[in-house]
Amino acid sequence: MTEATPTLTPDAIQLMNWLASAKDASASAGTQLHGPGGLLATPGLQKRIVNAMIMPRGLSGRLPVRPSVETNEIFGILTGLTASTGTEPTAACTDWPLVGQFKLCKQQHPFGQQGRMSQVLNIKYAGQVTNRGEFTDNVLFGQPNMGENVPPAAIDWGRALQDEAENKLAALYAGYFRDYARYIYTGNPQTTAGSAGWQQYRGLDLLIGTGKRDAISGVACPAADSIVIDMAGVNVNSNGNTFYNVIANVVTNLRRLSEQLGLEVKWALTMRYGAFWALTNIWPCVYATVGCNPTTLVRSAAASEMTRRRDEMRTGKYLLIEGEKIEVIVDDMIVEDPAAGGVVGTYESDIYFVPLTANGEPVLFWEYFPFNGAAINAASKLAPGGYFSVLQNGRFLQVRQSPTHTCVQVEIIERPRLILLTPFLAARFLNVRYTISVHERDAFPTETYFVNGGGTATPLPYFYPQSGSNG
C-alpha cells in the first residue's frame, strides 16, 4: 500500500523555503570563556564575578501571551447605532420611524518576524585552559534583573560563566530580548514593508492613536480612537497643575466611558523612571492644591505629610488621580530624548495610559505564531533530525546551523504581534518634559547613559621561544 504524501500548509511551505536558503555556521568563532585569549583566562582571576550589567524592564513581561495560527485575524469593535429615519406619525395606523443599524469597525494586526544568531562556538576548543593558573569555576554574583520580562528561554546565569555552550546561549537570549524590546512601543510594519526577513508588528505608538479605520473598507472609525494629547514640552516640575488637570480629565473621562460601556477596567500608566521620579516629587503638593485659589488657600498640610505621600507613591509605584491609585509601570523601553536645546537634566518622553484588563479578561496581550504545530512537523519529515526545536511552547523556533567543520551556531526566530482590543480606552501624552538632577543608567547600547567597559577577551599569553636547534 502506497503511503499518502503529506500535505504542507502555507506556513510549512514558508518554513521549507527558509530552510532551502539557510546557510552554514560562520567559520569565524567568537571569544571563548577559557584557553588562550578567553574571556576568563586571566591567571588568578577571583572565582566570584560581580554583575554590573543591566537589562531593560517594563510593560512587556506584564502582558499575557497566547498562540494564534491566523495570519489575518479580524477583531471587531461595535461602534454605534445609526440614527432612526422617518417622521413621527400624526395619524392613526401610519408608520413609525425606522430605527437605525449597528455599525462594526474591524481591526487587523499583522505578525512581525524577528530573529538573532548566536556567537559561533568552535567545539574543538571547548574545555581547554591555558595552564593550571586558569580556573573554570567562576560564578556570577548577582544577575541582570529583567523583572517580569521573559527572554526566549531561561538563562542559567550560574552556568553562563562555566560552560561554553551556556555562555553562547545566555548572550543569544539576552541580546535578542534587548534588541527587540523597544518595538512594543515603536513597532511599525511600514518600516519593514516588503521585507521577507525582519518584519515589525504594530507597537503602542500606533495602537494608541487616532484616525482608526476599518481594516476591510477603510472607513473611518472615530469611536475606536484613543485619546492623544500633545503636552508640547510642558515641564511638569514647573507646570505640575497644568499636567495634573490634563491627565486627571483624561482618566476620569475614560473611567466614565468604561462605565457607559459596561466594562470594569484595570489601567496602568507606563513612563520612564525619570518622569516618575519628577512627577512624584511634585504630585503631593499639586494633588492637595489643584483647583484652589492660591491667594485664599489655607495651607494646612505639613511638609512631613507631603513627604510621606511622595514616598508612598514611589514605593507603591502609583500616582493618586482623583481618589484612585493608578499603577505606574516604569518602562525602560520608552524612548527618551534630551529636551530641545540640550538642557542638561531636562528630558522629554511620552506617557501611556493603557487598559490591561476589562471585566477580568486581558485586552492588551501578545500573540505569537506557534512553531510547534505544522512547522515543526514539516521539519521532522523533510529536514535532518535535530536541526529544529521550539522554545516557550512553540513561541520561538531554535535552529541549529549546519556545522562548518567544528564551528557551530544557532539562531532563534519569533513571529509576534501586540493586540489592543480597546484602543478607545487608552491614552497617550506626548512630549512630556521633566527635570532631574542625575540620570539613571540606560540599558540600550545606543543611549547616552549606557555604560560598559573592559574587554571581550584576555591578552594572549606570551612565552619566549625555547633555545636549541630543535626549537
Summary of the structure (lengths in Angstrom):
residues: 471
radius of gyration: 28.4
end to end distance: 70.5
largest distance: 126.4
contacts: 1311
relative contact order: 0.19
helix: 24%
strand: 24%
